[in-house]
């Protein structure tokens, strides 16, 4: 199983990034997908999930700011971020899980850095 994130980078506060996660080695359309983030010195945080049927959920900290979507034909999940703030700076991980979970598998992460 491979989950490969991309799309991170350095952006100014108020900017946007679109994170992508390409999955292989799993039957993508039956997997729930998640995005976690971990900032230096902080605990890892689950920020968004999207079920195999497309239902999304978000942490309070990103509701209205991040949008999760998936393209089953491309085995890819996306997270569109808007109005980024310095506190959104973190390593963002893509995860995948079967029934009832989102984190059986983890990607290596993509760094998002928001400058003030």
C-alpha positions as CSV (number, residue, x, y, z in Angstrom):
1,X,0.0,0.0,0.0
2,X,1.2,3.4,-0.9
3,X,-0.2,6.8,-0.1
4,X,1.7,9.6,-1.7
5,X,0.9,13.2,-0.7
6,X,1.7,16.3,-2.7
7,X,0.8,19.9,-3.0
8,X,2.3,21.2,0.2
9,X,4.6,24.2,0.2
10,X,5.3,27.7,1.5
11,X,2.4,30.2,1.3
12,X,1.6,33.5,2.8
13,X,-1.2,33.9,5.3
14,X,-4.5,34.1,3.5
15,X,-3.3,32.0,0.7
16,X,-4.5,28.6,-0.5
17,X,-3.1,25.2,-1.2
18,X,-4.6,22.0,-2.7
19,X,-3.2,18.9,-1.2
20,X,-3.4,15.6,-3.1
21,X,-3.0,12.0,-2.0
22,X,-2.6,9.3,-4.6
23,X,-3.3,5.8,-3.3
24,X,-2.2,2.5,-4.7
25,X,-2.4,-1.1,-3.5
26,X,-5.9,-0.7,-2.1
27,X,-9.4,-1.0,-3.5
28,X,-9.7,2.8,-3.2
29,X,-13.4,3.2,-3.5
30,X,-14.1,1.1,-0.4
31,X,-11.7,2.9,1.8
32,X,-12.3,5.8,4.1
33,X,-9.7,8.5,3.8
34,X,-8.3,11.0,6.3
35,X,-6.0,13.9,6.7
36,X,-4.0,14.4,9.9
37,X,-1.6,17.2,10.7
38,X,1.2,17.6,13.2
39,X,2.8,20.8,14.0
40,X,6.2,21.0,15.8
41,X,5.7,20.4,19.5
42,X,2.1,19.6,19.2
43,X,0.0,16.4,19.1
44,X,-1.1,14.9,15.8
45,X,-4.6,16.2,14.9
46,X,-7.2,14.6,12.7
47,X,-8.5,17.5,10.5
48,X,-10.7,15.9,7.9
49,X,-12.2,12.6,6.8
50,X,-14.1,11.4,3.8
51,X,-15.9,8.1,3.8
52,X,-16.0,5.6,1.0
53,X,-19.5,7.0,0.1
54,X,-18.2,10.6,0.1
55,X,-19.4,11.9,3.5
56,X,-17.1,14.5,4.9
57,X,-16.3,15.6,8.4
58,X,-13.9,18.3,9.7
59,X,-12.3,19.3,12.9
60,X,-13.7,22.5,14.3
61,X,-10.4,24.1,13.7
62,X,-10.7,23.8,9.9
63,X,-14.5,23.8,9.3
64,X,-15.3,26.2,6.6
65,X,-11.6,26.6,5.7
66,X,-10.7,23.1,4.3
67,X,-12.7,21.0,1.8
68,X,-12.1,17.3,1.3
69,X,-13.0,15.5,-1.9
70,X,-12.1,12.3,-3.7
71,X,-11.9,11.0,-7.2
72,X,-12.3,7.3,-7.2
73,X,-11.4,7.0,-10.9
74,X,-8.0,8.4,-10.1
75,X,-7.6,6.8,-6.6
76,X,-6.9,10.2,-5.3
77,X,-8.2,12.3,-2.4
78,X,-7.9,16.1,-2.3
79,X,-7.9,18.7,0.4
80,X,-8.5,22.3,-0.7
81,X,-7.3,24.7,1.9
82,X,-8.3,28.4,2.0
83,X,-7.4,31.4,4.2
84,X,-4.4,29.7,5.6
85,X,-3.0,31.0,8.9
86,X,0.4,30.5,10.4
87,X,-1.1,28.1,12.9
88,X,-2.0,25.8,10.0
89,X,1.7,25.2,9.5
90,X,2.3,21.5,9.9
91,X,3.2,18.2,8.3
92,X,0.0,16.9,6.7
93,X,-0.5,13.2,6.4
94,X,-3.0,11.3,4.3
95,X,-4.4,8.1,5.7
96,X,-6.7,5.3,4.6
97,X,-8.8,2.8,6.5
98,X,-11.5,0.2,5.9
99,X,-14.8,-0.2,7.8
100,X,-15.0,2.1,10.8
101,X,-11.5,3.5,10.5
102,X,-9.5,6.0,8.5
103,X,-5.9,5.3,9.6
104,X,-4.9,1.7,8.7
105,X,-2.3,3.2,6.4
106,X,-0.3,6.4,6.4
107,X,1.5,8.4,3.9
108,X,4.9,10.1,4.5
109,X,3.3,13.6,4.7
110,X,3.6,16.9,2.9
111,X,4.8,20.0,4.6
112,X,2.6,23.1,4.7
113,X,4.2,26.3,5.9
114,X,2.2,29.5,6.3
115,X,4.2,32.7,6.7
116,X,2.7,35.7,8.5
